[in-house]
Amino acid sequence: MTESNNNLPEQVGVNSLAVGDDSSDSPCIGVCTTLYDEICQGCGRTLGEVSNWVFFSQEEKDLVWKRIRAEGTAMRFQRQAK
């Protein structure tokens, strides 16, 4: 096994839903659910933010990321804390 193959398990999942890392463009972790409000419990975005994400400018995306990180209540942040 080469050295690059030895590092493969660490690299697999980079920017993936399973990892939910900070370098992903989207906060989505593939756990899309809302209960009693319009906030996704998986990523912390509003339904409008989720549905329009691909149309947002980088500045708009950055503002959403800043808000959901500050709130820290979405599952994506609970998973990262482990």
LUMTORSE-477704 format. One record per atom (N, C-alpha, C, CB): residue in one letter; z negated, x, y negated. Coordinates in pm, whole numbers, padded with zeros to 5 digits, always signed. Glycine has a CB too. Example, Ala and Ser with C-alpha at 12.3 -4.5 7.8 and 13.67 -1.06 7.14 Angstrom:
// LUMTORSE-477704
A-00780+01319+00569A-00780+01230+00450A-00780+01320+00330A-00905+01131+00447S-00708+01285+00225S-00714+01367+00106S-00787+01290-00003S-00572+01408+00060
// end
This chain:
// LUMTORSE-477704
M+00000+00086+00118M+00000+00000+00000M+00000+00090-00124M-00124-00097+00000T+00087+00063-00218T+00094+00145-00338T-00014+00104-00435T+00231+00134-00404E-00034+00188-00535E-00138+00160-00633E-00111+00030-00707E-00148+00275-00734S+00016+00003-00739S+00048-00122-00809S+00017-00243-00723S+00195-00125-00851N+00035-00231-00591N+00000-00341-00502N-00151-00359-00492N+00058-00317-00365N-00226-00249-00504N-00372-00260-00501N-00424-00342-00617N-00435-00121-00503N-00353-00340-00728N-00396-00414-00846N-00345-00557-00848N-00350-00344-00970L-00262-00593-00752L-00199-00724-00752L-00298-00840-00760L-00115-00739-00630P-00405-00842-00680P-00497-00956-00688P-00556-00975-00828P-00609-00938-00589E-00576-00865-00901E-00629-00878-01036E-00525-00934-01131E-00679-00742-01086Q-00396-00906-01103Q-00290-00950-01192Q-00243-01091-01161Q-00174-00855-01184V-00257-01134-01038V-00214-01268-01000V-00297-01368-01078V-00227-01292-00847G-00231-01463-01136G-00302-01566-01211G-00312-01540-01360G-00438-01580-01156V-00264-01426-01406V-00266-01401-01549V-00186-01510-01617V-00209-01258-01583N-00241-01570-01718N-00181-01682-01790N-00158-01803-01699N-00048-01639-01852S-00237-01819-01598S-00217-01930-01508S-00321-02040-01530S-00222-01883-01363L-00292-02156-01477L-00387-02267-01487L-00516-02235-01413L-00324-02395-01434A-00504-02162-01303A-00622-02133-01223A-00722-02047-01299A-00582-02063-01094V-00670-01957-01380V-00757-01866-01453V-00804-01930-01583V-00684-01735-01483G-00715-02000-01652G-00752-02059-01781G-00790-01953-01881G-00865-02156-01764D-00714-01844-01887D-00750-01731-01971D-00716-01753-02118D-00681-01608-01922D-00768-01666-02201D-00750-01678-02345D-00612-01636-02393D-00852-01597-02416S-00534-01568-02311S-00403-01524-02357S-00293-01625-02327S-00368-01391-02294S-00327-01736-02268S-00229-01841-02243S-00188-01905-02374S-00285-01947-02145D-00063-01949-02382D-00018-02021-02501D-00090-02154-02511D+00135-02042-02499S-00101-02223-02399S-00162-02356-02397S-00302-02350-02337S-00075-02453-02317P-00393-02428-02390P-00528-02433-02334P-00536-02507-02201P-00622-02497-02432C-00427-02566-02157C-00427-02650-02036C-00471-02570-01914C-00288-02708-02013I-00558-02630-01833I-00599-02571-01705I-00559-02661-01589I-00751-02544-01703G-00479-02764-01618G-00431-02853-01513G-00532-02956-01468G-00389-02772-01396V-00637-02975-01546V-00737-03078-01517V-00730-03176-01634V-00884-03017-01500C-00635-03264-01628C-00608-03355-01740C-00682-03486-01717C-00455-03380-01755T-00787-03507-01793T-00866-03628-01779T-00936-03662-01909T-00968-03613-01666T-00942-03790-01937T-01018-03837-02052T-01107-03951-02004T-00923-03884-02168L-01225-03956-02056L-01318-04065-02026L-01374-04118-02157L-01433-04017-01931Y-01344-04242-02187Y-01402-04313-02301Y-01361-04260-02438Y-01549-04309-02291D-01272-04164-02444D-01224-04116-02574D-01084-04057-02554D-01322-04010-02636E-01033-03993-02655E-00898-03937-02648E-00899-03785-02644E-00814-03985-02766I-01004-03728-02585I-01015-03583-02572I-01005-03545-02425I-01149-03532-02633C-00916-03454-02394C-00901-03407-02256C-01024-03324-02220C-00770-03323-02239Q-01087-03358-02111Q-01206-03285-02068Q-01171-03149-02009Q-01283-03367-01965G-01047-03130-01968G-01005-03002-01914G-00986-02896-02021G-00878-03018-01838C-00913-02933-02128C-00880-02833-02230C-00946-02858-02366C-00733-02829-02249G-00993-02978-02391G-01059-03007-02518G-00967-03054-02629G-01129-02888-02564R-00838-03069-02599R-00745-03116-02702R-00740-03268-02706R-00604-03060-02678T-00697-03321-02820T-00674-03464-02830T-00546-03499-02756T-00667-03509-02979L-00528-03625-02725L-00405-03667-02658L-00283-03634-02743L-00409-03817-02626G-00294-03649-02875G-00185-03614-02965G-00152-03466-02962G-00218-03655-03107E-00255-03383-02954E-00233-03238-02947E-00167-03200-02815E-00366-03163-02963V-00209-03263-02707V-00150-03234-02576V-00002-03273-02575V-00225-03310-02464S+00028-03394-02621S+00166-03443-02613S+00260-03374-02711S+00170-03591-02636N+00208-03320-02820N+00293-03256-02921N+00284-03104-02920N+00256-03306-03057W+00212-03046-02826W+00186-02902-02824W+00314-02819-02838W+00115-02863-02697V+00418-02857-02767V+00542-02778-02769V+00611-02781-02905V+00639-02830-02662F+00575-02875-02989F+00635-02886-03122F+00549-02820-03230F+00658-03032-03156F+00427-02779-03196F+00336-02719-03294F+00383-02580-03333F+00194-02713-03238S+00359-02545-03458S+00382-02408-03503S+00269-02321-03446S+00387-02399-03661Q+00287-02191-03452Q+00181-02103-03403Q+00052-02123-03483Q+00225-01955-03410E+00066-02148-03611E-00052-02172-03696E-00127-02298-03651E-00010-02185-03844E-00055-02403-03620E-00118-02526-03572E-00187-02503-03437E-00014-02638-03558K-00121-02430-03349K-00182-02398-03220K-00309-02316-03239K-00083-02321-03131D-00303-02219-03328D-00420-02134-03354D-00539-02217-03405D-00386-02025-03456L-00511-02316-03490L-00618-02402-03540L-00682-02485-03428L-00564-02495-03649V-00599-02533-03337V-00651-02609-03223V-00735-02518-03135V-00535-02673-03141W-00682-02399-03103W-00758-02303-03022W-00893-02272-03088W-00678-02173-03004K-00893-02251-03219K-01017-02219-03290K-01118-02334-03275K-00988-02193-03440R-01071-02457-03291R-01160-02573-03280R-01217-02588-03140R-01087-02700-03319I-01130-02580-03039I-01180-02604-02903I-01270-02490-02854I-01062-02622-02806R-01244-02368-02903R-01336-02257-02869R-01472-02279-02935R-01276-02121-02914A-01471-02323-03061A-01597-02347-03132A-01677-02458-03064A-01569-02383-03279E-01608-02561-03019E-01677-02672-02951E-01726-02624-02814E-01582-02794-02934G-01644-02553-02741G-01682-02494-02613G-01723-02591-02504G-01791-02402-02636T-01688-02718-02517T-01733-02818-02421T-01632-02846-02310T-01764-02945-02492A-01509-02806-02328A-01405-02833-02228A-01429-02754-02101A-01266-02800-02285M-01380-02806-01990M-01396-02739-01860M-01340-02597-01861M-01327-02819-01751R-01235-02574-01940R-01175-02439-01944R-01277-02335-01985R-01055-02436-02040F-01369-02370-02073F-01470-02275-02119F-01585-02264-02021F-01522-02314-02256Q-01615-02371-01950Q-01719-02367-01848Q-01674-02277-01733Q-01751-02509-01797R-01545-02283-01698R-01491-02201-01590R-01492-02054-01628R-01349-02246-01555Q-01464-02022-01754Q-01461-01883-01798Q-01601-01823-01801Q-01396-01872-01935A-01701-01906-01822A-01838-01857-01834A-01893-01809-01700A-01928-01966-01890K-01833-01852-01590K-01884-01816-01457K-01863-01670-01426K-01818-01899-01351
// end
